[in-house]
Amino acid sequence: MSFHVDTGTFDEIEGSRCLFWLGLLLVWIEMPHTIKMRWDVVCKPKTIWGLGLGNISWRNLALLGKWLWRYPREGSTLWHQVILSIYGSHSNGWDANTLVRWSHRCPWKAIAQVFKGFFLITLYVVGNGERIRFWEDLWWGDQPLGTQYPRLFRVVVDKNISISSVLGPSRPFSWNLNFRRNLSDSEIEDLEGLMRSLDDLYLSPSVPDARFWPLSSSGLFSVKSFFLALSQSSGSPQNFPSKFVWNSQVPFKVKSFVWLFQLAKMDWVPPRSIYDMMSIKFKGFSNSKRGIVLWQDASITLIRVVWWERNARILEDKVRNSEFLWDSIVFLASLWAFCSKTFKGIPLNVIQLDWIAVCTP
């Protein structure tokens, strides 16, 4: 069974990774060491302006989440029976009790700390409705019914009741709801709305309820998907054209260079920023797959070549004319496009000769 790694160990491991990766990145992509990078930003997913290296703490939590998924699915196993006998059952009927009050370290106490994040993601597939809670589980709509209809939830007697206990095994539904008092006019309207919203629901008496993991196409839990969800919850997307850069066909070293270039907020005129430049949708290459690939390669190559020339002029006192720079851009962009599957079968010299022709369907 997985264990929760203590904070001191995390700090030591992350410190070593930080020194290694940040130093390596600056040397590898030939950027000055004066550029400052925060390690937590580097660890974030590429979709929210990170480099996707991943935080070890999030990986540890994702591994712990695996046991929350396995617990209700392996009811006959020895480890399930041991956990159940020690900690008891959770009120939702699926999990073991997550309120572990003992002070000593134990595996389930660490696993229980992941339950809140895990529970917010997990969905339910309704079968016979015997295990899914009517009010508190996420099974109909984007929120639990208790959240969708808070006024009804406040006055209902049994908040932990199952779907089948409320609706009955077949249609027409029995609507076995007990309230603490007579409903007000607004609460009656809410109840009518609830009944209308469930009008298309059908229970399957022979099919048991099941849990569904929406982050995976198979509906089954995966450590990778949970890790990505935890990582993305650490921040909001920034102004970085992540798809434009990371989906391009240029080498990863060059992609990392552009990422760091944008992270350092380098001025770029015209247009004013890297983000603005890569937001331009150039239609001269058409909307074909080849046109998109070549436009991505050309844009990123332009940034790279200009940066090389900048370093040559400042550090080496060398100046190359605009014709040489343009030839370098054309060659590198064509070379990277040539190496992609999109331009398979097209000779490099043909790509260099006429970009528009090779991109036209």
Order of alpha helices (4+ residues) and beta strands (2+ residues): alpha-alpha-alpha-alpha-alpha-alpha-beta-alpha-alpha-alpha-alpha-beta-alpha-alpha-alpha-alpha-alpha-alpha-alpha-alpha
